[in-house]
Amino acid sequence: MTTPDDKDRQLDQVRVNPNHDSRLTTDQGIPVDDTDNSLKAGERGPTLMEDFHFREKITHFDHERIPERVVHARGAGAYGYFEVTDPLTEYTAAEFLRDTSLRTPVFVRFSTVAGSRGSADTVRDVRGFATKFYTRQGNFDLVGNNMPVFFIQDGIKFPDFVHAVKPEPNNEIPQASSAHDTLWDFVQLQPETTHMMMWLMSDRALPRSFRMMQGFGVHTFRLVNEEGVGTFVKFHWKPKLGTHSLVWDETQKIAGKDPDFNRRDLWEAIEAGNLPEWELGVQLVPADREHAFDFDLLDATKIIPEEEVPVRPVGRLVLDRNPDNFFAETEQVAFHLGNVVPGIDFTNDPLLQARLFSYLDTQLIRLGGPNFTQLPVNRAVADVRNHQRDGYHQSMVHTSRAAYHPNSLSGGCPAVVAEGAFTHYQERVDGNKIRKRSESFADHYSQATLFWNSMSDWEKEHIVSAFRFELGKVDHRPIREGVVANLNNVDHDLAVAVAEGVGVEPPAQPTTNHGRTSPALSQANAPHDSIETRKIAILAADGVDTGDVRSLREALSAVGAIPEVLAARDGTVEGSEGPVEVTRALPTVGSVLYDAVIVPGGKESVTALEADGSAVQFVAEAFKHGKAIGAIGDGIRLLSSARLNGVNNHGEALTADQGVVMQSASGVTGEFVEQFVMAVAAHRHHNRDLAPVPA
Ligand code: HDD
């Protein structure tokens, strides 16, 4: 159990457990002796109006649902804390970014964007990464995504974009998918989407886990120090476990096997004490360098390449507590970009400015009135004292007589004081009223090209396949052509490769590629050094080598992985030296729910697995998805049955650098474990010949 923080203590005042030592009552506190039979006129007669318990129960039930979020409806959240490790005292007045002795409580909600509340987790989509910092100076919300850019430059286009990506209006198809005509129609006509579409078609849209994805504040914000000096800032979250993705075929299967895959992963990791952790980084740009870049800092479709402005690590975010109640906390949490504390301010980014309006507005409809800030998850731990009164669901009893300012009846309180107050950054602005996009926002392609150039070969292949999949679902041919023509402005080879897959004429005119790269953008360059919390399947049947299973369990647990023994049935299998406990039955899982698989030795066990199609498929599918595969002694036979008999289709031997680790001698050796751990840490092996592997 973690030490309670200010937010936890505050929540404790409203936590109730009706299951604990209590009797059933109505909402009025009247004890109830029967909640299974309504009050009737005679045993077989009609229900009576006067049955207040019945009416109350049904009425409450009828009103249990609230509107889901118009975007980011599906999500999962957790509490935790933030600590600053490298104080930003020089740049900001925000105490939680200056004082290393503070542990600021947070609530973080991760989400997908397009799908409904009940949609699957592993769809191709952006992931939301929204953090509410309950600071002593008030709540600060950093409402970001797992991609550093956005689809549009001006928030007035947000309804257009969302209408295009959401299911189509006539039949509400497809759910949680961008692979349909309306989205791509919008994309081809709105070239500012190009950079973000490159991210969306990349593996970033398929995170292995919320715990293994980056987060970005996206916009350029401003830090303001105690002297009122402003510095531009971009916020970055870097996951401690590295940034890792699933592969497309796998995501589609997970969506059926376990639609809650990412949500469950977060929940289980926290329950098991494997606390998810991110480093907060900042890119700082002095005010006088505002125009020093070949893009506009106010344009949310642009990154500041890390090679131009390095990301400075400044703090640490840890999630350590699951919510007690999904609806009360994760569903009712209300983020708002406008929640800033002294020392953090906005810029004139037109997307950011629109968001300042939208978030507050949306909570009014979603949470039913202006008092949603009093909901337990939303309440600040800082004192809240003002003249806001009344409204639906007012749950405070304000006892003061004067609810206005200025007043003398309450001694002028609450008083406005300069010290510690939020003062807006004093920026000089002037201009004519004008509906126009700045010329400095006009380049929609250079950074899309930069992203493409920075990808490894396998990342490029995945991007091409994603475009082919998505456009292949678009019925209206001219839309496919429009997208391909637009991609030609990013890279000619990309446009040709996509065109070939979707049956449209490749663009004739090659365009120039500037040739620049930003290595930090590639997931291939992310650290691959840990197998902590990776789920590893050990396939077993009667006769399995008990020593192998024991050694594997011990060795893998020792490096923080989660080994699970899978067999045809739950319970135990009879190993060579007695019973081996089964973690899960094969029919209830599937290789897609694991990061790697090992087949231990044991002649009889392997023969049984060879005869079990689901075990053979398990190995073949893990291979197809690039996962580490290990086999010891007889276990190697199962790899042959799965047609991975040590030789790929080009007649070359599969080697450990392709993530297939085999040891013909029986018994688990230190060398085997070391090689297997390295193969798992590499996350996926994209240097395999996958074409002949059945889907
Ligand atoms: Fe937004 C929710 C992130 C642009 C309007 N947005 C929402 C959430 C995240 C983001 C993570 C879910 C918060 C939660 O978990 O409750 N949104 C972004 C990012 C954007 C962005 C990173 C671009 C940089 N959003 C954006 C624009 C608008 C909105 C331009 C409107 C003009 N967003 C909303 C909203 C939502 C929302 C309608 C839906 C539910 C909610 O706010 O609370 O107000």
Boltz pocket constraint, residues with backbone or C-beta under 6 A from the ligand:
constraints:
  - pocket:
      binder: B
      contacts: [[A, 69], [A, 70], [A, 71], [A, 72], [A, 75], [A, 109], [A, 110], [A, 111], [A, 127], [A, 128], [A, 129], [A, 130], [A, 143], [A, 144], [A, 145], [A, 149], [A, 150], [A, 154], [A, 155], [A, 156], [A, 158], [A, 216], [A, 217], [A, 218], [A, 219], [A, 300], [A, 330], [A, 333], [A, 334], [A, 335], [A, 351], [A, 354], [A, 355], [A, 358], [A, 359], [A, 360], [A, 362], [A, 363]]
      max_distance: 6.0
